[in-house]
Amino acid sequence: MRFAGIDIASETHVVAIVNADSAVELKATPFAEDAAGNQKALALLGAPGEVLVAMEATGHYWKNLFAVLAAAGHPIALLNPLRTHRFAGEELERTKTDAIDAVGIARFAAQKRPPVTPLPGALTEELRELVRLRERLLQDFGDRVRQLHRLVDLGFPEFTRYVRTLDSELASAILRDYPTAAAFRGVSVRRLAALRYDGRHHVGLELARSLIDAARRSVGQHHSAAYRVQVRYACDDLDVLRRRLRELDRDIENTLREHEVGRLLTTIDGIGANTAAVIAEVGDPAHFRSAAALAAYVGPIPGLRQSGKRQPTRAPLAPIGNARLRAALWMPTLTAVRFNPWLRAHYQRLLARGKLPKVALVACMHKLLLAIYSGAKHRRAFVANAT
């Protein structure tokens, strides 16, 4: 058996091959990220099945090459860059180049024998792209809301006393037409009260009267037209992003109905469509060798540091893990400890034993991952059990 290591880059990759004893059989050779480069790589690797190809999951640059090699029948192991970095440190490597990295990855594969990474299904790949797009849109939405907060704080700071959240359709509808306190001058109460903000509801007389009175006494009346333009642009952007997020949520739900694992995850109380999509887009949880391995991958694991006389009574979370999944599971865990009888009972037992609420919640996230693994492994819906 031979082992190939590929150092991934944006335009030019580097491949090296070693034998089972880590002796170099093919010195580091560059090839381009194009059709000719792919053919060169296939020729260098030889017949499929004779070599295990190892590469780091570097950004998105590995995906096209992974698809080409997998289609040709080569077994491929995707590696966490942290593992290869630590392996290089173990070998006392002092120099870092693409050629040295390729040989190091090949020797890592020869010594560690990493498992072959399964090719993701079409639905999983589609979910991955939809979920990542939704995250980017949510980031853009939050950025626009923060920009709007700054502008409102300057142009009509009293506004948020009456409209609490600037990310709402109500706030966008009012501020688009009346972006600053000065814009409320001469506006009749009835006209503002009749303004629709979601196609169905009106602002209402009480809120309209309160806003007009507050605008008349506002400390932000001196701001110029430049502030009004910025507020209108921000409100328009929020409306566009809000509409796109609704469309994406529908697309994710439709895709999830056809995704076997994702559909099963939604049967766990507390896990909705978007959370199930985030979990499913990283791959099938059943591909992990155990539930503990899945939990270690996500990261709600105590990072205890105990040595000699140092005997800590508490352990923070280990810094290693998938931060995206931990963040995606935090709110579902908060929901599950309220509505999932099985997880609620576990949470209450931990509190009764004197655990801090946040410690108990992290433990519940760990237990929720065990349920996720079980459902994916046995391909059956979750059944709540309070015992």
Buried (B, 14 or more C-beta within 10 A) or exposed (E): EBBBBBBBBEEBBBBBBBEEEBEEEBEBBBBEBEEEBBEBBBEBBBEBEEBBBBBBBBEEBBEEBBBBBBEEEBBBBBBEEEBBBEBBEEEEBEEEEBBBBBBBBBBBBBBBEBEBBEEBBEBBBBBBEBBBBBBEBBEBBEEBBEBBBEBBEBBBBBBBEBBEEBBBBBBBBBBBBBBBBBBBEEBEBEEBBEBEBEEEEBBBEEBBBBBBBBBEEBEBBEBEEEBBEBBBBBBEBBBBBBEBBEEBBEBBBEBBEEBEBBBBBBBBBBBBBBBBBBBBBBBBBBEBEEBBEBBBBBBBBBEEEEEEEEEEEEEEBBEEBBEBBBEBBBEBBEBBBEEBEBBBBBBEEBEEEEBEEEBBBBBBBBBBBBBBBBBBBEEEEBEBEEE
